[in-house]
Amino acid sequence: MVGLGPLPHGEIPLPGNIAVTRALRLRGAFRFDTGFDESIGVLARGLPVEAIVTHTFSLAESRAAFGTAHDRTIASKALLDLRTPV
């Protein structure tokens, strides 16, 4: 399952061949409803996400985390680790 945020205006090319050859299931949704519960459940069951997590920051480093996440040349997925002390 992949969650997408709002996309830019205009046409967005869809790599259909990749979806077919990897047997991906695509489902769109506008707004959040049960998506968070489903996503947390998938993660809790052990979905491997290490390949896309490029950065992890403490809550005290949240400004740097958002700056890094904004720069797509260096970050794929930047996470805030809420278990670390502030």
C-alpha positions as CSV (number, residue, x, y, z in Angstrom):
1,M,0.0,0.0,0.0
2,V,1.3,3.4,-0.9
3,G,-0.1,6.6,0.5
4,L,0.1,9.7,-1.7
5,G,-0.5,13.2,-0.6
6,P,-2.0,15.9,-2.8
7,L,-0.4,15.9,-6.3
8,P,0.5,18.9,-8.4
9,H,-2.1,20.3,-10.7
10,G,-2.2,18.9,-14.2
11,E,-1.6,15.5,-15.7
12,I,0.6,13.0,-13.8
13,P,2.1,10.2,-15.9
14,L,1.4,6.8,-14.3
15,P,4.0,4.0,-14.9
16,G,1.4,1.4,-15.8
17,N,4.0,-1.2,-16.8
18,I,5.6,-1.1,-13.4
19,A,2.2,-1.5,-11.7
20,V,1.5,-4.5,-13.9
21,T,4.9,-6.3,-13.7
22,R,5.1,-5.8,-9.9
23,A,1.4,-6.8,-9.5
24,L,0.7,-3.6,-7.6
25,R,-2.7,-2.7,-6.3
26,L,-3.5,1.0,-6.7
27,R,-6.3,2.6,-4.7
28,G,-6.9,6.3,-4.5
29,A,-8.5,8.1,-1.6
30,F,-9.3,11.7,-0.9
31,R,-8.7,12.6,2.7
32,F,-7.8,10.3,5.5
33,D,-10.2,7.9,7.0
34,T,-9.2,4.3,7.8
35,G,-5.9,4.7,6.0
36,F,-3.8,5.4,9.1
37,D,-5.2,2.4,10.9
38,E,-4.5,0.2,7.9
39,S,-1.0,1.6,7.4
40,I,-0.1,1.2,11.0
41,G,-1.3,-2.4,10.9
42,V,0.8,-3.2,7.9
43,L,3.9,-1.7,9.5
44,A,3.2,-3.6,12.8
45,R,3.1,-6.8,10.8
46,G,6.6,-6.1,9.6
47,L,6.5,-4.3,6.2
48,P,10.1,-3.7,5.3
49,V,10.5,0.1,4.9
50,E,14.3,0.5,5.5
51,A,14.9,0.9,1.8
52,I,13.0,4.2,1.6
53,V,13.8,5.7,5.0
54,T,16.8,7.9,4.3
55,H,16.8,10.0,7.5
56,T,15.6,9.7,11.1
57,F,15.5,12.8,13.4
58,S,14.7,13.3,17.1
59,L,11.8,15.6,17.9
60,A,14.4,18.3,18.9
61,E,15.7,18.2,15.4
62,S,12.3,18.6,13.8
63,R,13.2,21.8,11.9
64,A,16.1,20.0,10.3
65,A,13.8,17.1,9.6
66,F,11.3,19.2,7.7
67,G,14.1,20.9,5.8
68,T,15.6,17.6,4.8
69,A,12.3,16.1,3.8
70,H,11.5,19.0,1.6
71,D,14.7,18.4,-0.4
72,R,14.0,15.5,-2.7
73,T,17.5,15.4,-4.0
74,I,18.7,14.1,-0.6
75,A,15.6,12.5,1.0
76,S,13.1,9.9,0.2
77,K,11.4,9.6,3.6
78,A,12.5,11.5,6.7
79,L,11.1,10.3,10.0
80,L,10.7,11.9,13.4
81,D,11.6,9.5,16.2
82,L,9.3,10.4,19.0
83,R,11.0,8.0,21.4
84,T,14.0,10.2,21.7
85,P,14.1,12.8,24.5
86,V,13.6,16.5,23.5
